[in-house]
Amino acid sequence: MIQGMALLVGGQLMGEAAVAVTGLPVPGSVVGMVLVLLALLAKKGHLPELRRAGSTMLLLVPLLLVPVSVGIMEQADLLQANWWPLTVSLLVSIVAGMVATGLTIRWLRRFDGKQAGDV
């Protein structure tokens, strides 16, 4: 598992370095994950140590929700005072996201030859 974590961290560091050197307008972690993806493709997806590290990290993802939950509980009075604007903004953003997703899928379907109603 240490090797898999080293590969992930090394990929992120190389991505950060690439962004610092080239000035790309992309986060270094994204470039790093693309580099890790390229390593996976070069090995035809056969990196068991990376699979173990990823599985372990996925088990820890719920821990990332604890600070968010604590923050929500700590700011309960502020949320209660502003529930209406928050609700409206959430609904508008959900609808906008759904519309953008639908339009993107419709646009991408033109390239694979399927019609909008096909599954």
C-alpha positions in Angstrom: 0.0 0.0 0.0 2.9 2.3 0.7 4.0 2.0 -3.0 0.5 3.0 -4.2 0.3 6.0 -1.9 3.8 7.0 -3.1 2.6 6.7 -6.7 -0.4 9.0 -5.9 1.6 11.5 -4.0 4.4 11.4 -6.6 1.9 12.0 -9.4 0.5 15.0 -7.5 3.9 16.4 -6.9 4.9 16.0 -10.6 1.6 17.7 -11.6 2.2 20.6 -9.2 5.7 20.9 -10.6 4.5 20.8 -14.2 1.9 23.6 -13.5 4.6 25.7 -11.7 7.0 25.4 -14.6 4.5 25.7 -17.5 2.0 28.1 -15.9 -1.0 25.9 -17.0 -4.3 27.3 -15.8 -5.2 23.8 -14.3 -4.7 22.6 -10.7 -1.6 20.6 -10.3 -3.5 17.8 -8.6 -5.5 17.4 -11.8 -2.4 17.2 -13.9 -0.9 14.8 -11.4 -4.0 12.5 -11.7 -3.7 12.6 -15.4 -0.1 11.5 -15.1 -1.2 8.6 -12.8 -3.8 7.7 -15.4 -1.1 7.6 -18.1 0.9 5.3 -15.8 -2.1 3.0 -15.5 -2.6 3.0 -19.2 1.0 2.2 -19.8 0.8 -0.7 -17.4 -2.6 -1.7 -18.9 -4.3 -1.0 -15.6 -2.2 -3.6 -13.7 -1.0 -1.7 -10.6 -2.4 -3.7 -7.6 -0.6 -1.5 -5.1 -2.5 1.5 -6.5 -5.7 -0.5 -6.1 -5.0 -1.2 -2.5 -4.1 2.4 -1.7 -7.3 3.6 -3.5 -9.5 1.2 -1.7 -8.1 2.2 1.6 -8.6 5.9 0.8 -12.2 5.3 -0.2 -12.8 3.8 3.2 -11.6 7.1 4.7 -13.8 9.4 2.6 -16.6 9.5 5.2 -14.2 11.2 7.6 -14.1 14.2 5.2 -17.8 14.7 5.9 -17.3 15.2 9.7 -15.9 18.8 9.5 -18.7 19.8 7.1 -21.3 18.3 9.5 -19.8 20.1 12.5 -19.7 23.4 10.6 -23.4 23.0 9.7 -24.3 22.3 13.3 -22.2 25.2 14.5 -23.8 27.6 12.0 -27.4 26.4 12.6 -28.7 29.8 13.7 -27.2 31.5 10.6 -28.7 28.9 8.4 -32.0 29.2 10.1 -32.0 33.0 9.6 -31.2 32.7 5.9 -33.1 29.5 5.0 -35.2 31.2 2.2 -32.3 32.6 0.1 -30.3 29.4 0.6 -33.2 27.2 -0.5 -33.8 29.3 -3.6 -30.1 29.3 -4.5 -29.9 25.6 -4.0 -32.9 25.0 -6.2 -31.7 27.3 -8.9 -28.3 25.7 -9.0 -29.8 22.2 -9.1 -32.0 23.1 -12.0 -29.1 24.8 -13.8 -26.9 21.8 -13.3 -29.6 19.5 -14.6 -30.2 21.6 -17.7 -26.4 21.9 -18.4 -26.0 18.2 -18.0 -28.9 17.5 -20.4 -27.7 19.9 -23.0 -24.2 18.5 -22.7 -25.4 14.9 -23.2 -27.6 16.0 -26.2 -24.5 17.8 -27.7 -22.3 14.7 -27.1 -24.8 12.3 -28.6 -24.4 14.0 -32.0 -20.9 12.5 -32.1 -21.7 8.9 -31.4 -24.6 8.7 -33.8 -27.4 8.0 -31.3 -30.6 9.9 -31.1 -31.8 11.8 -28.0 -34.3 9.1 -27.1 -31.9 6.1 -27.5 -30.6 4.5 -24.4 
